[in-house]
Amino acid sequence: MVAFYSTVFSFRLISDIPVLASTVAATIFSDTGYRVVRLQAPFGERLKLLAANEVSGEATGKTQQRASGNIIKAANTSFITFIVDDIATALQRALAHGATLAHDAAKIRPDLSIALLLDPEGNYLELAQYNDISQYRPDVQLNAKPEPS
């Protein structure tokens, strides 16, 4: 997943920490240990990826079921939205690096087009292209240079 988010969305690796099973017995994340990866986007947003050392068949089945139909079928469904300046290019780049198309780019309002896909681990992503991003997010300037970190 690090390669996917780094290549497709220009995130950079901040940390990659393995957490051993012997140290997580009292946590809610995993009984088998897990990996915590922190990534940072060009404008400073952070993404934390957690992966259990062992995945049960039940969890794998849920991920596979999510690949079809409506995404909001159960409580707590979530996805990450990436605001892009060229949805076709972003979609093509994501698909070339292992994403799966859930819904092709479509104009859902006069000023907004979206596409839905699944990252290589089955997590939903939304790509959103606004005709004028300043109307939705006046704090965002596409194609601006990010602050150095």
PyMOL CGO cylinders between C-alpha atoms (Angstrom):
from pymol import cmd
from pymol.cgo import CYLINDER

trace = [
    CYLINDER, 0.00, 0.00, 0.00, 2.93, 2.35, 0.61, 0.3, 1, 1, 1, 1, 1, 1,
    CYLINDER, 2.93, 2.35, 0.61, 3.99, 2.11, -3.04, 0.3, 1, 1, 1, 1, 1, 1,
    CYLINDER, 3.99, 2.11, -3.04, 0.40, 2.67, -4.22, 0.3, 1, 1, 1, 1, 1, 1,
    CYLINDER, 0.40, 2.67, -4.22, -0.21, 5.85, -2.19, 0.3, 1, 1, 1, 1, 1, 1,
    CYLINDER, -0.21, 5.85, -2.19, 3.33, 7.15, -2.81, 0.3, 1, 1, 1, 1, 1, 1,
    CYLINDER, 3.33, 7.15, -2.81, 3.19, 6.63, -6.56, 0.3, 1, 1, 1, 1, 1, 1,
    CYLINDER, 3.19, 6.63, -6.56, -0.44, 7.55, -7.24, 0.3, 1, 1, 1, 1, 1, 1,
    CYLINDER, -0.44, 7.55, -7.24, -0.95, 10.42, -4.76, 0.3, 1, 1, 1, 1, 1, 1,
    CYLINDER, -0.95, 10.42, -4.76, 2.65, 11.57, -4.04, 0.3, 1, 1, 1, 1, 1, 1,
    CYLINDER, 2.65, 11.57, -4.04, 2.58, 10.63, -0.34, 0.3, 1, 1, 1, 1, 1, 1,
    CYLINDER, 2.58, 10.63, -0.34, 5.98, 10.19, 1.30, 0.3, 1, 1, 1, 1, 1, 1,
    CYLINDER, 5.98, 10.19, 1.30, 6.82, 7.67, 3.99, 0.3, 1, 1, 1, 1, 1, 1,
    CYLINDER, 6.82, 7.67, 3.99, 7.08, 9.16, 7.49, 0.3, 1, 1, 1, 1, 1, 1,
    CYLINDER, 7.08, 9.16, 7.49, 7.37, 5.93, 9.49, 0.3, 1, 1, 1, 1, 1, 1,
    CYLINDER, 7.37, 5.93, 9.49, 6.90, 2.18, 9.18, 0.3, 1, 1, 1, 1, 1, 1,
    CYLINDER, 6.90, 2.18, 9.18, 6.65, 0.49, 12.58, 0.3, 1, 1, 1, 1, 1, 1,
    CYLINDER, 6.65, 0.49, 12.58, 6.08, -3.23, 13.22, 0.3, 1, 1, 1, 1, 1, 1,
    CYLINDER, 6.08, -3.23, 13.22, 4.24, -3.88, 16.48, 0.3, 1, 1, 1, 1, 1, 1,
    CYLINDER, 4.24, -3.88, 16.48, 4.84, -7.36, 17.88, 0.3, 1, 1, 1, 1, 1, 1,
    CYLINDER, 4.84, -7.36, 17.88, 2.03, -9.57, 19.13, 0.3, 1, 1, 1, 1, 1, 1,
    CYLINDER, 2.03, -9.57, 19.13, 3.69, -9.75, 22.55, 0.3, 1, 1, 1, 1, 1, 1,
    CYLINDER, 3.69, -9.75, 22.55, 3.22, -6.00, 23.01, 0.3, 1, 1, 1, 1, 1, 1,
    CYLINDER, 3.22, -6.00, 23.01, -0.39, -5.67, 21.79, 0.3, 1, 1, 1, 1, 1, 1,
    CYLINDER, -0.39, -5.67, 21.79, -2.30, -8.12, 23.96, 0.3, 1, 1, 1, 1, 1, 1,
    CYLINDER, -2.30, -8.12, 23.96, -4.35, -5.35, 25.56, 0.3, 1, 1, 1, 1, 1, 1,
    CYLINDER, -4.35, -5.35, 25.56, -5.07, -3.28, 22.43, 0.3, 1, 1, 1, 1, 1, 1,
    CYLINDER, -5.07, -3.28, 22.43, -8.09, -3.24, 20.14, 0.3, 1, 1, 1, 1, 1, 1,
    CYLINDER, -8.09, -3.24, 20.14, -6.09, -3.37, 16.90, 0.3, 1, 1, 1, 1, 1, 1,
    CYLINDER, -6.09, -3.37, 16.90, -4.92, -6.98, 16.61, 0.3, 1, 1, 1, 1, 1, 1,
    CYLINDER, -4.92, -6.98, 16.61, -4.10, -10.00, 18.72, 0.3, 1, 1, 1, 1, 1, 1,
    CYLINDER, -4.10, -10.00, 18.72, -1.40, -11.08, 16.25, 0.3, 1, 1, 1, 1, 1, 1,
    CYLINDER, -1.40, -11.08, 16.25, 0.61, -7.88, 16.03, 0.3, 1, 1, 1, 1, 1, 1,
    CYLINDER, 0.61, -7.88, 16.03, 0.41, -5.34, 13.26, 0.3, 1, 1, 1, 1, 1, 1,
    CYLINDER, 0.41, -5.34, 13.26, 2.25, -2.81, 11.12, 0.3, 1, 1, 1, 1, 1, 1,
    CYLINDER, 2.25, -2.81, 11.12, 1.69, 0.96, 11.35, 0.3, 1, 1, 1, 1, 1, 1,
    CYLINDER, 1.69, 0.96, 11.35, 2.71, 3.04, 8.34, 0.3, 1, 1, 1, 1, 1, 1,
    CYLINDER, 2.71, 3.04, 8.34, 2.41, 6.82, 8.38, 0.3, 1, 1, 1, 1, 1, 1,
    CYLINDER, 2.41, 6.82, 8.38, 2.40, 8.67, 5.07, 0.3, 1, 1, 1, 1, 1, 1,
    CYLINDER, 2.40, 8.67, 5.07, 2.27, 12.40, 4.39, 0.3, 1, 1, 1, 1, 1, 1,
    CYLINDER, 2.27, 12.40, 4.39, 0.66, 14.12, 1.41, 0.3, 1, 1, 1, 1, 1, 1,
    CYLINDER, 0.66, 14.12, 1.41, 2.36, 17.05, -0.36, 0.3, 1, 1, 1, 1, 1, 1,
    CYLINDER, 2.36, 17.05, -0.36, 0.24, 19.58, 1.57, 0.3, 1, 1, 1, 1, 1, 1,
    CYLINDER, 0.24, 19.58, 1.57, 0.81, 17.93, 4.96, 0.3, 1, 1, 1, 1, 1, 1,
    CYLINDER, 0.81, 17.93, 4.96, -2.23, 15.68, 5.37, 0.3, 1, 1, 1, 1, 1, 1,
    CYLINDER, -2.23, 15.68, 5.37, -1.34, 12.40, 7.05, 0.3, 1, 1, 1, 1, 1, 1,
    CYLINDER, -1.34, 12.40, 7.05, -2.61, 8.91, 6.35, 0.3, 1, 1, 1, 1, 1, 1,
    CYLINDER, -2.61, 8.91, 6.35, -2.10, 6.05, 8.80, 0.3, 1, 1, 1, 1, 1, 1,
    CYLINDER, -2.10, 6.05, 8.80, -2.28, 2.52, 7.39, 0.3, 1, 1, 1, 1, 1, 1,
    CYLINDER, -2.28, 2.52, 7.39, -2.69, -0.39, 9.81, 0.3, 1, 1, 1, 1, 1, 1,
    CYLINDER, -2.69, -0.39, 9.81, -2.22, -4.00, 8.73, 0.3, 1, 1, 1, 1, 1, 1,
    CYLINDER, -2.22, -4.00, 8.73, -2.62, -7.01, 11.01, 0.3, 1, 1, 1, 1, 1, 1,
    CYLINDER, -2.62, -7.01, 11.01, 0.10, -9.64, 10.82, 0.3, 1, 1, 1, 1, 1, 1,
    CYLINDER, 0.10, -9.64, 10.82, -2.62, -12.25, 10.25, 0.3, 1, 1, 1, 1, 1, 1,
    CYLINDER, -2.62, -12.25, 10.25, -6.00, -11.69, 8.58, 0.3, 1, 1, 1, 1, 1, 1,
    CYLINDER, -6.00, -11.69, 8.58, -8.96, -13.95, 9.32, 0.3, 1, 1, 1, 1, 1, 1,
    CYLINDER, -8.96, -13.95, 9.32, -11.02, -15.46, 6.51, 0.3, 1, 1, 1, 1, 1, 1,
    CYLINDER, -11.02, -15.46, 6.51, -14.02, -13.48, 7.77, 0.3, 1, 1, 1, 1, 1, 1,
    CYLINDER, -14.02, -13.48, 7.77, -12.21, -10.15, 7.31, 0.3, 1, 1, 1, 1, 1, 1,
    CYLINDER, -12.21, -10.15, 7.31, -11.01, -11.15, 3.84, 0.3, 1, 1, 1, 1, 1, 1,
    CYLINDER, -11.01, -11.15, 3.84, -14.55, -12.10, 2.83, 0.3, 1, 1, 1, 1, 1, 1,
    CYLINDER, -14.55, -12.10, 2.83, -15.89, -8.71, 3.94, 0.3, 1, 1, 1, 1, 1, 1,
    CYLINDER, -15.89, -8.71, 3.94, -13.29, -6.93, 1.81, 0.3, 1, 1, 1, 1, 1, 1,
    CYLINDER, -13.29, -6.93, 1.81, -14.22, -9.03, -1.22, 0.3, 1, 1, 1, 1, 1, 1,
    CYLINDER, -14.22, -9.03, -1.22, -17.96, -8.39, -0.69, 0.3, 1, 1, 1, 1, 1, 1,
    CYLINDER, -17.96, -8.39, -0.69, -17.37, -4.63, -0.69, 0.3, 1, 1, 1, 1, 1, 1,
    CYLINDER, -17.37, -4.63, -0.69, -16.11, -4.75, -4.28, 0.3, 1, 1, 1, 1, 1, 1,
    CYLINDER, -16.11, -4.75, -4.28, -19.64, -4.99, -5.69, 0.3, 1, 1, 1, 1, 1, 1,
    CYLINDER, -19.64, -4.99, -5.69, -22.87, -3.05, -5.26, 0.3, 1, 1, 1, 1, 1, 1,
    CYLINDER, -22.87, -3.05, -5.26, -23.50, 0.06, -3.20, 0.3, 1, 1, 1, 1, 1, 1,
    CYLINDER, -23.50, 0.06, -3.20, -20.71, 0.97, -0.84, 0.3, 1, 1, 1, 1, 1, 1,
    CYLINDER, -20.71, 0.97, -0.84, -22.96, 2.18, 1.96, 0.3, 1, 1, 1, 1, 1, 1,
    CYLINDER, -22.96, 2.18, 1.96, -24.51, -1.15, 2.97, 0.3, 1, 1, 1, 1, 1, 1,
    CYLINDER, -24.51, -1.15, 2.97, -23.53, -1.24, 6.61, 0.3, 1, 1, 1, 1, 1, 1,
    CYLINDER, -23.53, -1.24, 6.61, -22.78, 1.13, 9.45, 0.3, 1, 1, 1, 1, 1, 1,
    CYLINDER, -22.78, 1.13, 9.45, -19.33, 2.69, 9.55, 0.3, 1, 1, 1, 1, 1, 1,
    CYLINDER, -19.33, 2.69, 9.55, -18.60, 2.52, 5.83, 0.3, 1, 1, 1, 1, 1, 1,
    CYLINDER, -18.60, 2.52, 5.83, -15.97, 5.08, 4.97, 0.3, 1, 1, 1, 1, 1, 1,
    CYLINDER, -15.97, 5.08, 4.97, -13.68, 6.16, 2.17, 0.3, 1, 1, 1, 1, 1, 1,
    CYLINDER, -13.68, 6.16, 2.17, -10.96, 8.69, 1.49, 0.3, 1, 1, 1, 1, 1, 1,
    CYLINDER, -10.96, 8.69, 1.49, -11.63, 11.54, -0.93, 0.3, 1, 1, 1, 1, 1, 1,
    CYLINDER, -11.63, 11.54, -0.93, -8.79, 12.91, -3.03, 0.3, 1, 1, 1, 1, 1, 1,
    CYLINDER, -8.79, 12.91, -3.03, -9.44, 16.26, -4.70, 0.3, 1, 1, 1, 1, 1, 1,
    CYLINDER, -9.44, 16.26, -4.70, -7.71, 16.19, -8.09, 0.3, 1, 1, 1, 1, 1, 1,
    CYLINDER, -7.71, 16.19, -8.09, -7.34, 18.68, -10.91, 0.3, 1, 1, 1, 1, 1, 1,
    CYLINDER, -7.34, 18.68, -10.91, -7.62, 16.03, -13.67, 0.3, 1, 1, 1, 1, 1, 1,
    CYLINDER, -7.62, 16.03, -13.67, -9.85, 13.08, -12.75, 0.3, 1, 1, 1, 1, 1, 1,
    CYLINDER, -9.85, 13.08, -12.75, -9.09, 11.10, -15.92, 0.3, 1, 1, 1, 1, 1, 1,
    CYLINDER, -9.09, 11.10, -15.92, -5.33, 11.24, -15.31, 0.3, 1, 1, 1, 1, 1, 1,
    CYLINDER, -5.33, 11.24, -15.31, -5.65, 10.43, -11.59, 0.3, 1, 1, 1, 1, 1, 1,
    CYLINDER, -5.65, 10.43, -11.59, -7.99, 7.51, -12.33, 0.3, 1, 1, 1, 1, 1, 1,
    CYLINDER, -7.99, 7.51, -12.33, -5.67, 6.14, -15.00, 0.3, 1, 1, 1, 1, 1, 1,
    CYLINDER, -5.67, 6.14, -15.00, -2.65, 6.41, -12.66, 0.3, 1, 1, 1, 1, 1, 1,
    CYLINDER, -2.65, 6.41, -12.66, -4.50, 4.63, -9.82, 0.3, 1, 1, 1, 1, 1, 1,
    CYLINDER, -4.50, 4.63, -9.82, -5.71, 1.81, -12.08, 0.3, 1, 1, 1, 1, 1, 1,
    CYLINDER, -5.71, 1.81, -12.08, -2.20, 1.36, -13.50, 0.3, 1, 1, 1, 1, 1, 1,
    CYLINDER, -2.20, 1.36, -13.50, -0.90, 0.81, -9.96, 0.3, 1, 1, 1, 1, 1, 1,
    CYLINDER, -0.90, 0.81, -9.96, -3.38, -1.81, -8.78, 0.3, 1, 1, 1, 1, 1, 1,
    CYLINDER, -3.38, -1.81, -8.78, -6.62, 0.01, -7.99, 0.3, 1, 1, 1, 1, 1, 1,
    CYLINDER, -6.62, 0.01, -7.99, -9.93, -1.50, -9.16, 0.3, 1, 1, 1, 1, 1, 1,
    CYLINDER, -9.93, -1.50, -9.16, -12.66, 0.60, -10.71, 0.3, 1, 1, 1, 1, 1, 1,
    CYLINDER, -12.66, 0.60, -10.71, -15.88, 0.67, -8.66, 0.3, 1, 1, 1, 1, 1, 1,
    CYLINDER, -15.88, 0.67, -8.66, -17.59, 3.48, -10.64, 0.3, 1, 1, 1, 1, 1, 1,
    CYLINDER, -17.59, 3.48, -10.64, -16.16, 5.36, -13.59, 0.3, 1, 1, 1, 1, 1, 1,
    CYLINDER, -16.16, 5.36, -13.59, -15.91, 9.15, -13.57, 0.3, 1, 1, 1, 1, 1, 1,
    CYLINDER, -15.91, 9.15, -13.57, -19.33, 10.79, -13.69, 0.3, 1, 1, 1, 1, 1, 1,
    CYLINDER, -19.33, 10.79, -13.69, -20.59, 14.35, -13.36, 0.3, 1, 1, 1, 1, 1, 1,
    CYLINDER, -20.59, 14.35, -13.36, -22.87, 14.33, -10.30, 0.3, 1, 1, 1, 1, 1, 1,
    CYLINDER, -22.87, 14.33, -10.30, -23.39, 18.11, -10.21, 0.3, 1, 1, 1, 1, 1, 1,
    CYLINDER, -23.39, 18.11, -10.21, -22.64, 20.81, -12.76, 0.3, 1, 1, 1, 1, 1, 1,
    CYLINDER, -22.64, 20.81, -12.76, -19.46, 21.69, -10.85, 0.3, 1, 1, 1, 1, 1, 1,
    CYLINDER, -19.46, 21.69, -10.85, -18.37, 18.22, -9.65, 0.3, 1, 1, 1, 1, 1, 1,
    CYLINDER, -18.37, 18.22, -9.65, -17.23, 14.93, -11.19, 0.3, 1, 1, 1, 1, 1, 1,
    CYLINDER, -17.23, 14.93, -11.19, -16.37, 11.89, -9.08, 0.3, 1, 1, 1, 1, 1, 1,
    CYLINDER, -16.37, 11.89, -9.08, -15.01, 8.38, -9.60, 0.3, 1, 1, 1, 1, 1, 1,
    CYLINDER, -15.01, 8.38, -9.60, -14.94, 5.55, -7.06, 0.3, 1, 1, 1, 1, 1, 1,
    CYLINDER, -14.94, 5.55, -7.06, -12.31, 2.86, -6.88, 0.3, 1, 1, 1, 1, 1, 1,
    CYLINDER, -12.31, 2.86, -6.88, -10.83, 0.32, -4.52, 0.3, 1, 1, 1, 1, 1, 1,
    CYLINDER, -10.83, 0.32, -4.52, -7.18, 0.54, -3.56, 0.3, 1, 1, 1, 1, 1, 1,
    CYLINDER, -7.18, 0.54, -3.56, -5.13, -2.69, -3.84, 0.3, 1, 1, 1, 1, 1, 1,
    CYLINDER, -5.13, -2.69, -3.84, -6.37, -3.82, -0.38, 0.3, 1, 1, 1, 1, 1, 1,
    CYLINDER, -6.37, -3.82, -0.38, -10.06, -3.16, -1.10, 0.3, 1, 1, 1, 1, 1, 1,
    CYLINDER, -10.06, -3.16, -1.10, -10.47, 0.21, 0.65, 0.3, 1, 1, 1, 1, 1, 1,
    CYLINDER, -10.47, 0.21, 0.65, -12.76, 2.67, -1.11, 0.3, 1, 1, 1, 1, 1, 1,
    CYLINDER, -12.76, 2.67, -1.11, -11.31, 5.85, -2.60, 0.3, 1, 1, 1, 1, 1, 1,
    CYLINDER, -11.31, 5.85, -2.60, -13.19, 8.74, -4.16, 0.3, 1, 1, 1, 1, 1, 1,
    CYLINDER, -13.19, 8.74, -4.16, -11.59, 11.02, -6.73, 0.3, 1, 1, 1, 1, 1, 1,
    CYLINDER, -11.59, 11.02, -6.73, -13.30, 14.42, -6.91, 0.3, 1, 1, 1, 1, 1, 1,
    CYLINDER, -13.30, 14.42, -6.91, -12.73, 17.09, -9.54, 0.3, 1, 1, 1, 1, 1, 1,
    CYLINDER, -12.73, 17.09, -9.54, -14.35, 20.48, -9.00, 0.3, 1, 1, 1, 1, 1, 1,
    CYLINDER, -14.35, 20.48, -9.00, -14.69, 23.00, -11.82, 0.3, 1, 1, 1, 1, 1, 1,
    CYLINDER, -14.69, 23.00, -11.82, -13.72, 25.68, -9.29, 0.3, 1, 1, 1, 1, 1, 1,
    CYLINDER, -13.72, 25.68, -9.29, -12.15, 24.26, -6.14, 0.3, 1, 1, 1, 1, 1, 1,
    CYLINDER, -12.15, 24.26, -6.14, -12.25, 27.66, -4.44, 0.3, 1, 1, 1, 1, 1, 1,
    CYLINDER, -12.25, 27.66, -4.44, -16.05, 27.40, -4.22, 0.3, 1, 1, 1, 1, 1, 1,
    CYLINDER, -16.05, 27.40, -4.22, -15.77, 24.19, -2.18, 0.3, 1, 1, 1, 1, 1, 1,
    CYLINDER, -15.77, 24.19, -2.18, -12.42, 24.64, -0.44, 0.3, 1, 1, 1, 1, 1, 1,
    CYLINDER, -12.42, 24.64, -0.44, -11.17, 28.24, -0.51, 0.3, 1, 1, 1, 1, 1, 1,
    CYLINDER, -11.17, 28.24, -0.51, -8.11, 27.09, 1.43, 0.3, 1, 1, 1, 1, 1, 1,
    CYLINDER, -8.11, 27.09, 1.43, -6.94, 24.75, -1.37, 0.3, 1, 1, 1, 1, 1, 1,
    CYLINDER, -6.94, 24.75, -1.37, -5.04, 25.82, -4.45, 0.3, 1, 1, 1, 1, 1, 1,
    CYLINDER, -5.04, 25.82, -4.45, -4.45, 23.01, -6.93, 0.3, 1, 1, 1, 1, 1, 1,
    CYLINDER, -4.45, 23.01, -6.93, -1.06, 22.99, -8.62, 0.3, 1, 1, 1, 1, 1, 1,
    CYLINDER, -1.06, 22.99, -8.62, 0.35, 25.15, -5.81, 0.3, 1, 1, 1, 1, 1, 1,
    CYLINDER, 0.35, 25.15, -5.81, 3.70, 24.22, -4.35, 0.3, 1, 1, 1, 1, 1, 1,
    CYLINDER, 3.70, 24.22, -4.35, 3.35, 22.40, -1.00, 0.3, 1, 1, 1, 1, 1, 1,
    CYLINDER, 3.35, 22.40, -1.00, 5.06, 23.73, 2.09, 0.3, 1, 1, 1, 1, 1, 1,
    CYLINDER, 5.06, 23.73, 2.09, 8.49, 22.11, 2.63, 0.3, 1, 1, 1, 1, 1, 1,
    CYLINDER, 8.49, 22.11, 2.63, 8.49, 19.64, 5.49, 0.3, 1, 1, 1, 1, 1, 1,
]
cmd.load_cgo(trace, "trace")
